[in-house]
Amino acid sequence: MTHAAPENDKEITETEAGATSSGGGAGLLGDLAKTGVSTNPSDASGLAKLAGKSLLRAMGALTKGSIDTANEIAHEISAGEPITEIVDHRVEQVRSAAWNALGMDDRVSSSGKRGATFKDLKLQGDALIDLSWNVANQPREEHPAFKQILDALVPDEARILRFLAVAGAQPAIDVRTKTPFNVGSERLAGGISYIADMAGCAWPDRDQHYLANLNRLGLVRFSEEPVEDYRRYSLLSAHPSADEAHDKAKKTIDIYRSIYLSLFGKQFCEACFTLEGYDAGGWVDSAYEDNIVGKGRRTYQGKHH
């Protein structure tokens, strides 16, 4: 149900626009309570009105010129004009007013780097498309992001990448409480592996942080699929993190996962690391060369006194 706005809705003054939105009933929830605007997303007029008032309040710390700009934006929003048509034209004005209020160049940030507007991004994107017709302008093997990725890595992460590039997908486990049909099962620990140890990392206990960063960079993937040889998981049940998780519940179960390089990660490793002559610390071949009978998952019965 949409609530009507108060009849005696006064125009927001400069004093009101400069008020802060912290504490008590201020902020977005305070605005909703004061104006009686419905939180229903379909209440376009009410939310537009709220957006205008919130914008004015946020702009209160700037100069008179910036408040005028905010009033113009609030008016356009309240008038029902499409947001997409307002943003490109107005956001630069608001940013310019903010920088001017701080006595700084509106095109340069404190770090000395020029900010990118929507117009800048479109110009750069269109320029890339214009260059794409000529294959000489774009390398086939070396991605321009490789240098930036190397700068974002620590030495231990480089060791992990090189290891995965040679040894392939590695087993990992999640430890969960064992319940009938897994109903109400709780995860006690996740992503447990010996990858950092086998890769020769200086700080193997930081493996979760390393792998999370490599996943963020698009180099490593976490899969719910197990590796082909289930016996490789037996060692993981004795991992200190897994042993600690097993002792948290009477019955636990190891859920088999795997960690591997993405296609982009493989390309990155081939371009950035010397892989020839590296045998992954002897883990390059983990095959037992015999037949596997059964693929059941191991259930651990914790010791409780």
Stockholm file with secondary structure:
# STOCKHOLM 1.0

chainA/1-305         MTHAAPENDKEITETEAGATSSGGGAGLLGDLAKTGVSTNPSDASGLAKLAGKSLLRAMGALTKGSIDTANEIAHEISAGEPITEIVDHRVEQVRSAAWNALGMDDRVSSSGKRGATFKDLKLQGDALIDLSWNVANQPREEHPAFKQILDALVPDEARILRFLAVAGAQPAIDVRTKTPFNVGSERLAGGISYIADMAGCAWPDRDQHYLANLNRLGLVRFSEEPVEDYRRYSLLSAHPSADEAHDKAKKTIDIYRSIYLSLFGKQFCEACFTLEGYDAGGWVDSAYEDNIVGKGRRTYQGKHH
#=GR chainA/1-305 SS CCCCCCSSCCCCCHHHHTSCCCSTTCHHHHHHHHHTCCCCTTCHHHHHHHHHHHHHHHGGGSCHHHHHHHHHHHHHHHTTCCHHHHHHHHHHHHHHHHHHHTTSCTTBCTTSCBCCCHHHHHHHHHHHHHHTTCGGGSCSSCCTTHHHHHHTCCHHHHHHHHHHHHHCCEEEEEEEECCGGGTTCCEEEEEECSHHHHTTCSCGGGHHHHHHHHHHTTSEEEESSCCSCGGGGTGGGGSHHHHHHHTTSSEEEEEEEEEEECHHHHHHHHHHSCCTTCCGGGTSCCCCCSCCCCCCCCEEECCCC
#=GC SS_cons         CCCCCCSSCCCCCHHHHTSCCCSTTCHHHHHHHHHTCCCCTTCHHHHHHHHHHHHHHHGGGSCHHHHHHHHHHHHHHHTTCCHHHHHHHHHHHHHHHHHHHTTSCTTBCTTSCBCCCHHHHHHHHHHHHHHTTCGGGSCSSCCTTHHHHHHTCCHHHHHHHHHHHHHCCEEEEEEEECCGGGTTCCEEEEEECSHHHHTTCSCGGGHHHHHHHHHHTTSEEEESSCCSCGGGGTGGGGSHHHHHHHTTSSEEEEEEEEEEECHHHHHHHHHHSCCTTCCGGGTSCCCCCSCCCCCCCCEEECCCC
//
